């Protein structure tokens, strides 16, 4: 029996009703999917600027001249000053939140992996966001599509603590040791230095070695001060180099001038350091001395970073103390105390 138009319409209606019942909607033809789609961002911190998105994907269909690739960013991404770089043989443009790469005249983008870079964007608030990628014909017919997610989150704060450390050591030195061009005369210990018997024909020098180990970022400084001049039981003293002048201006060692009636010229006591790089520079030069200024300590060692107790002028140095008297220096046993202070700089 021949089917009528009415019966054919009824069959079509039944088919449509069946598809709606199966799917909940009327199926339509969809574009193919891009593969290996991703969006890598250079910084995921909240609201940070100058962020670069690297959008990667693989096409399954070639794109000929005037075909386009559209990358649509979410409204939350600030693209006011964004710039983009498209695959070779295509030209970039940006309109609002859409980056478009248009295939140049006479060119073809073969199937394969491509990357579009979008720089100078500003991140939104924390959360997950979607970037849409669509390829389409010159007539705006969709060819392939895909999407990628990126996440914005607060930076993770990492903390750690390192204890401060400082170890300072004083050691004696043997006679014949040379400190800053000066020969040491007598053996010394870490807690005592004995000039023994001073005569009025030459100077006598005693020496010590100083060592510092520290993790201070700014290094350290070592100073030395005396509690008073070398003094005897009857309060006679051996004054500061030179002739009681003291101070911090370094000079070549000289003998006391021994002017009768001027007791500060009868004998004097000074120091020099091997460390050539102090906070104030090369204070001691080559075999130069300063005397103790009783109101101030003298810096004898310095370094501007961590030290491991090795290396001249870095973790160790040597200090020489010289005394010389004239025939006018009062007889007696003389003594004083030296105090070293090592200060770490953090």
C-alpha positions in Angstrom: 0.0 0.0 0.0 1.4 3.4 -0.9 2.2 5.7 2.0 0.5 9.1 2.0 2.1 12.4 3.0 0.0 12.3 6.2 1.4 9.0 7.2 5.0 10.1 6.4 4.5 13.2 8.6 3.3 11.0 11.4 6.4 8.8 11.2 8.7 11.9 11.3 6.7 13.3 14.3 7.1 10.0 16.1 10.9 10.0 15.5 11.2 13.5 16.8 9.1 12.7 19.9 11.2 9.6 20.5 14.5 11.6 20.4 13.2 14.2 22.7 12.1 11.5 25.1 15.5 9.8 24.9 17.7 12.9 25.2 15.5 15.5 26.9 16.2 17.8 23.9 16.6 17.6 20.2 20.2 16.6 19.4 22.1 18.9 17.1 25.4 18.6 15.2 28.4 19.7 17.3 31.9 20.7 16.3 34.8 18.4 16.9 36.9 18.8 20.0 40.4 20.2 20.3 42.8 17.9 22.2 45.6 18.5 24.7 44.1 21.8 25.7 45.8 23.6 28.6 46.4 27.1 30.0 49.6 27.6 31.9 49.9 30.9 33.9 53.2 32.5 35.0 51.9 33.5 38.4 48.8 32.2 40.2 48.7 34.8 43.0 45.6 36.8 43.7 45.3 40.1 41.8 49.0 40.1 40.6 49.7 41.9 37.4 52.0 41.2 34.4 50.8 37.6 34.2 51.3 35.5 31.1 48.9 32.8 29.9 50.3 30.1 27.6 47.3 28.5 25.9 48.3 25.2 24.2 46.1 22.9 22.1 46.2 20.4 19.2 43.9 20.8 16.2 42.4 17.9 14.2 41.5 19.9 11.2 43.6 22.3 9.1 42.8 26.0 9.1 43.1 27.9 5.8 43.3 31.6 5.1 41.0 33.8 7.1 40.0 31.0 9.4 40.3 32.0 13.0 41.3 30.8 16.4 39.4 32.6 19.2 40.6 32.4 22.8 38.0 33.8 25.2 39.0 34.7 28.7 36.6 35.1 31.6 35.4 38.5 32.4 37.3 38.6 35.7 40.7 38.6 34.0 41.9 42.2 33.5 43.2 42.5 29.9 43.4 46.2 29.5 47.0 46.2 28.5 47.3 42.6 27.3 49.4 41.6 24.3 49.3 38.3 22.4 51.5 36.2 20.2 49.9 33.9 17.7 51.2 30.9 15.8 53.3 31.6 12.7 51.3 32.5 9.5 48.5 34.1 11.6 47.9 37.6 12.9 46.9 38.5 16.4 44.2 40.9 17.6 42.4 41.5 20.9 38.9 42.7 21.4 37.7 42.8 25.0 38.3 39.4 26.5 38.8 37.6 23.1 42.2 37.0 21.6 41.9 36.2 17.9 44.5 34.6 15.6 43.5 35.0 11.9 45.2 32.8 9.3 47.1 35.0 6.9 46.2 35.2 3.2 47.5 32.3 1.2 48.6 30.4 4.4 47.4 27.3 6.1 47.8 26.0 9.7 48.1 22.3 9.3 46.7 20.0 12.0 49.0 19.8 15.0 50.0 21.4 18.3 49.8 25.2 18.7 50.5 27.7 21.3 49.0 31.2 21.9 50.7 33.5 24.4 48.8 36.3 26.1 50.9 38.6 28.3 50.4 41.5 30.6 47.1 40.3 32.1 46.1 40.8 35.8 44.7 38.0 37.8 41.3 38.0 39.4 40.4 36.9 42.9 40.9 33.3 44.2 39.0 30.6 42.4 38.9 28.4 39.2 38.4 30.0 35.8 37.7 28.7 32.3 39.3 29.7 29.0 37.4 28.8 25.8 39.3 28.0 22.6 37.3 27.8 19.3 38.5 27.4 15.7 36.1 28.6 13.0 35.8 29.3 9.3 35.9 32.7 7.7 32.1 32.5 7.8 32.2 32.1 11.6 31.2 28.4 11.4 32.7 26.6 14.3 35.2 23.9 13.4 36.6 22.7 16.7 36.4 23.8 20.3 37.9 23.1 23.7 38.3 24.6 27.1 41.0 24.8 29.8 40.9 25.7 33.5 43.3 27.7 35.5 43.3 28.5 39.2 44.1 31.6 41.2 45.1 31.1 44.8 46.9 33.0 47.6 50.6 32.4 47.8 51.8 29.8 50.3 54.0 31.4 52.9 57.0 29.3 53.9 58.8 30.1 57.1 61.9 28.8 58.8 64.2 29.8 61.7 67.9 29.6 62.0 69.5 30.4 65.4 72.1 33.1 65.6 75.5 31.9 66.4 78.8 33.6 67.3 82.0 31.9 68.5 85.0 34.1 69.4 88.4 32.6 70.4 91.6 34.2 71.6 94.9 32.2 71.3 98.5 32.9 72.2 101.2 33.1 69.6 104.8 32.0 69.6 107.7 34.4 69.5 109.2 35.0 66.0 105.6 35.2 64.6 105.2 38.1 62.2 102.1 40.2 62.7 101.5 43.0 60.2 105.2 43.3 59.5 106.2 43.3 63.3 108.1 40.4 64.9 106.6 39.1 68.1 109.2 39.0 70.9 107.8 36.6 73.6 105.5 33.6 73.6 101.9 34.4 74.8 98.8 32.5 76.0 95.1 33.0 75.4 94.6 34.8 78.8 97.9 36.4 79.5 100.7 38.3 77.8 104.0 39.1 79.6 106.4 41.7 78.2 108.9 40.4 80.8 111.6 42.9 81.6 111.5 46.0 79.4 114.8 47.7 78.7 115.4 51.2 77.3 117.3 50.1 74.2 114.5 48.5 72.2 110.8 47.8 72.0 109.1 44.5 73.0 106.1 43.0 71.2 103.6 40.4 72.4 100.9 38.9 70.1 97.6 37.0 70.0 95.4 35.4 67.3 91.7 36.1 67.1 89.1 33.7 65.5 85.5 34.3 64.8 82.8 31.9 63.6 79.4 33.3 62.9 76.3 33.1 60.7 75.5 36.8 61.0 74.4 38.2 57.6 76.2 41.5 58.2 79.3 39.9 59.7 80.9 41.0 62.9 83.3 43.5 64.5 85.9 42.8 67.2 87.2 45.6 69.4 89.7 45.8 72.2 89.9 48.2 75.1 92.2 48.6 78.2 90.9 49.3 81.6 93.7 51.7 82.2 97.3 52.4 81.3 99.9 49.9 82.3 100.3 50.9 86.0 102.7 50.1 88.9 101.8 49.8 92.6 102.9 53.4 93.1 100.6 54.6 90.3 103.4 55.2 87.8 102.2 54.3 84.3 103.4 53.5 80.8 101.3 55.9 78.6 99.5 55.3 75.3 101.4 55.5 72.0 102.8 57.9 71.2 103.9 59.9 74.2 100.5 59.6 75.7 98.6 61.0 72.7 96.5 57.9 72.2 93.8 58.4 69.5 93.0 56.5 66.3 95.4 58.0 63.8 97.9 55.2 63.0 101.6 55.9 62.7 104.9 54.2 62.4 106.3 53.0 65.7 108.6 55.5 67.4 110.5 55.6 70.6 109.3 57.7 73.6 111.0 61.1 73.5 112.0 61.0 77.2 111.6 64.6 78.1 112.4 65.1 81.8 109.4 66.4 83.7 106.9 65.1 81.1 106.1 61.7 82.4 103.9 60.7 79.5 107.1 60.7 77.3 109.0 58.2 79.5 107.4 55.1 77.9 104.4 54.1 75.8 102.3 51.2 74.7 100.4 50.6 71.4 98.9 48.0 69.1 98.6 47.0 65.4 96.4 44.5 63.6 96.9 42.2 60.6 93.3 42.8 59.5 93.6 45.1 56.4 89.8 45.5 55.9 88.2 47.1 59.0 85.0 49.1 59.1 87.0 52.3 58.7 89.3 50.8 56.0 92.9 49.7 56.3 93.5 51.5 59.6 96.8 49.8 60.4 98.4 49.9 57.0 101.8 48.3 57.0 103.2 48.1 60.6 101.3 51.2 61.7 100.3 51.6 65.4 97.6 53.4 67.4 97.5 54.0 71.1 94.5 53.2 73.3 92.1 56.1 73.7 90.7 55.4 77.2 87.2 56.6 76.2 86.9 54.3 73.1 87.7 50.8 72.1 89.9 50.1 69.1 88.5 47.9 66.2 91.1 45.2 65.4 89.0 42.8 63.3 86.0 43.0 61.0 84.2 41.2 58.2 80.9 42.0 56.4 79.4 38.5 56.1 79.3 35.1 57.7 82.7 33.6 58.8 84.0 30.1 59.5 87.1 31.0 61.5 89.4 30.7 58.5 91.0 33.2 56.1 93.0 36.2 57.1 90.7 39.2 57.5 87.6 37.0 57.1 87.5 34.6 60.1 90.8 35.2 61.8 93.5 37.8 62.4 96.5 38.5 64.6 97.1 41.5 66.9 100.4 42.8 68.1 101.0 44.9 71.3 104.3 46.8 71.6 105.8 48.6 74.6 109.0 50.6 74.9 110.4 52.6 77.8 113.2 55.1 78.2 115.7 55.4 81.0 113.3 57.8 82.8 110.5 55.2 83.1 109.8 54.6 86.8 110.9 51.1 88.2 108.2 48.7 89.2 105.8 45.9 88.0 103.2 47.2 85.6 99.8 45.6 84.7 96.5 46.3 83.1 93.6 44.3 81.6 92.5 44.1 78.0 88.9 43.4 77.1 87.9 42.0 73.6 84.3 42.5 72.5 83.0 40.5 69.5 79.7 41.8 68.1 77.7 40.0 65.4 75.9 42.2 62.9 72.5 40.8 61.8 
